[in-house]
Amino acid sequence: MSSRRPSERRLSDRRGSGMSSRRPSIDPWRLIPMDKAIHVGGSDDFNVVFIGAGNIMFGSDEGPWNHSFRFEHKLGRRLKVVALIDPAIDRATAVLQKKCDSFVVSAYQDTRVFKTLEDFVRNMAPKDRPRAVIVGSPPMFRGSLQPGRDIEMQILKYFPGVAMFIEKPVATGPRHEIEDGFTIAKTISDSRTICSVGYMLRYLKAVQMMKRIIEENNLTVMATIARYACAYEAIAKPDWWDKSRSAGPIIEQGTHFCDLSRYFGGEVDISTVNAHSLEWDENAGQLSKIKIDESKIAPENRVPRVTAATWKYDSGAVGSFTHIVALQGTNYSCELEVYADGYQLRLVNPYVQPVLYIRKPGDDNEQAVRFPDDDPFFSEVSNLIDIIEDIEEDPEAAQILSTYEDAVRTYELTWAIREATEKSRAAKLQASAEAAKAQKTVDA
Ligand SMILES: NC(=O)c1ccc[n+]([C@@H]2O[C@H](COP(=O)([O-])OP(=O)(O)OC[C@H]3O[C@@H](n4cnc5c(N)ncnc54)[C@H](O)[C@@H]3O)[C@@H](O)[C@H]2O)c1
């Protein structure tokens, strides 16, 4: 049976302020699938507010994400979703109706729908005060200090001390607003608010095994090589194809692999980020199976087909990342390689069926380790709840692996990559224009 844990110091360690570049890790064998998890003991209600009634919160055909489902399994009958906040009232009402028609009705029968958090606060009975606020609204409505895009600051104001979960990326606003992100991060850490950000790949068993190998062998990472090839045919959201809405595929999607790279390589020296892109209007960038009408998107806002970046970590190690919009069908092709003296750790297919290929000293052959039934979305939620509940069971067990500050640093890296590609492209266009002008002069 679990007991409550008094240690203040350890709580702050486990909450993770995000101040160190060496982030905590979890024993990979403690990351168990939902059907093997034991419910947190107790019979008291666990009030939760969901912000956003979309795919990440309630699931879709697009992937395995569905936070409500994981909360239901983690908390069982204790879960009470006191409010669902979404300006799309019809969508919110429809997802609630589905829940109320199912066996999880006890968590949703009293859920109230509001357009804004303020509306909820104005109408909240004291017994409805949440223990956690889960934010799955689009990033364009958060991660800044601007009114209407400052949900984190609103939560901190209305519910001081209440835990937060924020989806990735932390924002998609203009680059100069990254500083707002760091201000939010400082406010969160100064107020010792529990906060986890949705970089769920950190919770993969395979990723934690990689961490363990590095820690146990006292290795220093020399290089990270990440490749993310998405299946563009399956991406039917017009916003995704429009940089003015989603900020582009590196900031919105590749962010997961930029984050994983940082998880292994440490802090990035942002001034060293270099990148090139293959753009939609170049010969090699033509795609035949885009599901949306790209002609409706302004040319300057269309997404690059390939983005290839390199950088130096503060440690001296080198990172590289290639994002590719080329595959059709539905499955993505993603790999992360981490190198250290004598070691190659190669993570393959982390979204669908993770396999870790390990090469170590003494054997030139790779050893493959497979991880069937791993559910990083559940592990992410499970760890957050255990931290909120302050479970003593084992001090090693629960960790928040992605803090807000850490996530802002990943956001900063992705913005730096986007800007570097735009700089390279502008330089190339200028060089071509100058060459054409020179040629004209010669011809004349
Ligand atoms: N970790 C992952 O693998 C993963 C997977 C999917 C989505 N996500 C992230 O989750 C977030 C949401 O994505 P989604 O696919 O659920 O989008 P979605 O479009 O399906 O849903 C977003 C919902 O938020 C609502 N909304 C809009 N403005 C709002 C506001 N100001 N307050 C509250 N709700 C608001 C919309 O009406 C909509 O119902 C994005 O940041 C996305 O990157 C992460």
The ligand as an SDF file (V2000), in Angstrom:
LIG
                    3D

 44 48  0  0  0  0  0  0  0  0999 V2000
    2.2980   14.4090  -27.6630 N   0  0  0  0  0  0  0  0  0  0  0  0
    1.7450   14.0500  -28.8020 C   0  0  0  0  0  0  0  0  0  0  0  0
    2.1190   13.0590  -29.4250 O   0  0  0  0  0  0  0  0  0  0  0  0
    0.6280   14.8710  -29.3330 C   0  0  0  0  0  0  0  0  0  0  0  0
   -0.3140   14.2890  -30.1930 C   0  0  0  0  0  0  0  0  0  0  0  0
   -1.3750   15.0750  -30.6620 C   0  0  0  0  0  0  0  0  0  0  0  0
   -1.4660   16.4140  -30.2910 C   0  0  0  0  0  0  0  0  0  0  0  0
   -0.5220   16.9530  -29.4830 N   0  0  0  0  0  0  0  0  0  0  0  0
   -0.5700   18.3760  -29.1090 C   0  0  0  0  0  0  0  0  0  0  0  0
   -1.8020   18.6620  -28.4570 O   0  0  0  0  0  0  0  0  0  0  0  0
   -2.2270   19.9790  -28.7750 C   0  0  0  0  0  0  0  0  0  0  0  0
   -3.6450   19.9340  -29.3040 C   0  0  0  0  0  0  0  0  0  0  0  0
   -3.6640   19.1350  -30.4650 O   0  0  0  0  0  0  0  0  0  0  0  0
   -4.9950   18.3680  -30.9450 P   0  0  0  0  0  0  0  0  0  0  0  0
   -4.5620   17.4160  -31.9830 O   0  0  0  0  0  0  0  0  0  0  0  0
   -5.7550   17.8700  -29.7850 O   0  0  0  0  0  0  0  0  0  0  0  0
   -5.7860   19.5750  -31.6310 O   0  0  0  0  0  0  0  0  0  0  0  0
   -7.3430   19.6100  -31.9850 P   0  0  0  0  0  0  0  0  0  0  0  0
   -7.4840   20.6630  -33.0230 O   0  0  0  0  0  0  0  0  0  0  0  0
   -7.8610   18.2350  -32.2670 O   0  0  0  0  0  0  0  0  0  0  0  0
   -8.0380   20.0980  -30.6430 O   0  0  0  0  0  0  0  0  0  0  0  0
   -7.7910   21.3230  -30.0330 C   0  0  0  0  0  0  0  0  0  0  0  0
   -9.0410   21.7430  -29.2720 C   0  0  0  0  0  0  0  0  0  0  0  0
   -8.7200   22.9100  -28.5460 O   0  0  0  0  0  0  0  0  0  0  0  0
   -9.8130   23.8150  -28.6720 C   0  0  0  0  0  0  0  0  0  0  0  0
   -9.3690   25.1870  -28.4050 N   0  0  0  0  0  0  0  0  0  0  0  0
   -9.0330   26.1620  -29.2720 C   0  0  0  0  0  0  0  0  0  0  0  0
   -8.7030   27.2750  -28.5980 N   0  0  0  0  0  0  0  0  0  0  0  0
   -8.8350   27.0090  -27.2990 C   0  0  0  0  0  0  0  0  0  0  0  0
   -8.6390   27.7650  -26.1260 C   0  0  0  0  0  0  0  0  0  0  0  0
   -8.2120   29.0130  -26.1750 N   0  0  0  0  0  0  0  0  0  0  0  0
   -8.8890   27.1660  -24.9560 N   0  0  0  0  0  0  0  0  0  0  0  0
   -9.2900   25.8870  -24.9050 C   0  0  0  0  0  0  0  0  0  0  0  0
   -9.4990   25.1240  -25.9910 N   0  0  0  0  0  0  0  0  0  0  0  0
   -9.2530   25.6800  -27.1710 C   0  0  0  0  0  0  0  0  0  0  0  0
  -10.3320   23.6070  -30.0730 C   0  0  0  0  0  0  0  0  0  0  0  0
  -11.6680   24.0740  -30.2030 O   0  0  0  0  0  0  0  0  0  0  0  0
  -10.2280   22.0930  -30.1960 C   0  0  0  0  0  0  0  0  0  0  0  0
  -11.3890   21.4360  -29.7330 O   0  0  0  0  0  0  0  0  0  0  0  0
   -1.1870   20.5130  -29.7630 C   0  0  0  0  0  0  0  0  0  0  0  0
   -0.2230   21.2320  -29.0470 O   0  0  0  0  0  0  0  0  0  0  0  0
   -0.5390   19.2740  -30.3340 C   0  0  0  0  0  0  0  0  0  0  0  0
    0.7950   19.4750  -30.7740 O   0  0  0  0  0  0  0  0  0  0  0  0
    0.4860   16.2100  -28.9830 C   0  0  0  0  0  0  0  0  0  0  0  0
  1  2  1  0
  2  3  2  0
  2  4  1  0
  4  5  1  0
  4 44  2  0
  5  6  2  0
  6  7  1  0
  7  8  2  0
  8  9  1  0
  8 44  1  0
  9 10  1  0
  9 42  1  0
 10 11  1  0
 11 12  1  0
 11 40  1  0
 12 13  1  0
 13 14  1  0
 14 15  2  0
 14 16  1  0
 14 17  1  0
 17 18  1  0
 18 19  2  0
 18 20  1  0
 18 21  1  0
 21 22  1  0
 22 23  1  0
 23 24  1  0
 23 38  1  0
 24 25  1  0
 25 26  1  0
 25 36  1  0
 26 27  1  0
 26 35  1  0
 27 28  2  0
 28 29  1  0
 29 30  1  0
 29 35  2  0
 30 31  1  0
 30 32  2  0
 32 33  1  0
 33 34  2  0
 34 35  1  0
 36 37  1  0
 36 38  1  0
 38 39  1  0
 40 41  1  0
 40 42  1  0
 42 43  1  0
M  CHG  2   8   1  16  -1
M  END
$$$$
